[in-house]
């Protein structure tokens, strides 16, 4: 589909800073209580995942996938869940392995291309629904788009729409960009919790997780090179990024899909924006906004942010979204 003009997001002047639009929702925005029901599910490989659901007996199911080191308690997940559940959707919020407040059983946790748990949940919960929508934020957006585009796992015909918000379509380029000095605050924040998890994994699996180099890891690229990649079966960070970045799969997507990413997102360089891929796939909408930051899109005075309302609009009528 043609790239969509997104002039409808016009924030007040103070939020025309990508950094402020990124930091404000994380630091200042208040969460909401969507009315979660927590369920623990054993996975086929002997691990477990925790999900939080709001099931009201609707005929439509939305599955929400959070970003790096997020969870169902991330405020953007809470608000999206409440908006969708108040408007005719049952909602299932994933917590990736190790992200629910309790460390998972196996040495492996999660990564940008790990789609097995998403597939497991869809198989388990699809019965009884007329249609399913997948919504992913940041890392979760890459995961969702890879899942529906790589052709590895069979897709349920009930999946009728997918949305990715602030998606790192080029993982390698994004990993390098976030380590630049002006973005270092984000690198440091992610590394703090990721390193803490590696220390826990070392206690659980001292022969498999070596922490002798942990203090040397100063960037997300280095973390992925030393830990994420080898723990999950990749040769190194470059191999992990090459196999898992969703940009290479976008032209194959047959499910109506929407990507919303701000052009002032501090996490991404130009290579992350899928202009060409959207123009070459009639099923893919790309909506680049001038402002918005990373998972920001702040609208002061409104409970739901602009991007959350776009999610609802798209999954309700993906065939009429741009009319």
Number of C-alpha atoms within 10 A of each C-alpha: 18 17 17 15 13 15 11 8 17 17 18 10 7 9 21 18 16 22 20 17 25 23 16 15 20 16 9 8 14 12 16 17 11 21 14 19 12 13 10 11 12 10 13 10 7 8 15 19 22 23 20 22 23 21 16 12 12 15 14 21 28 24 22 28 28 25 25 17 18 21 26 25 20 16 19 26 26 21 21 24 29 20 20 23 23 13 12 16 27 23 27 25 26 24 24 27 22 20 22 21 10 10 17 18 15 15 17 16 19 19 20 24 20 19 19 13 18 19 15 12 17 19 12 9 12 17 10 11 14 14 19 24 25 25 27 24 27 24 25 30 29 29 30 28 30 27 24 26 21 17 12 10 12 10 15 14 11 16 19 20 25 26 27 27 26 30 34 30 29 23 27 20 18 22 22 16 20 22 19 15 9 11 14 14 12 19 20 16 11 15 17 10 11 17 17 11 16 20 16 14 22 16 13 15 14 12 8 13 18 15 17 7 10 15 8 11 16 14 20 22 25 17 20 21 21 20 23 24 19 17 18 16 11 18 13 20 23 15 14 23 23 16 15 23 24 29 22 17 18 24 20 17 19 15 20 22 27 27 26 25 30 24 21 21 22 22 26 26 18 12 15 22 24 26 17 13 21 23 16 14 17 16 20 26 25 25 23 22 21 19 24 32 28 26 24 27 27 27 18 12 7 8 15 17 20 18 22 19 13 15 24 20 13 20 26 19 13 20 13 9 13 12 4
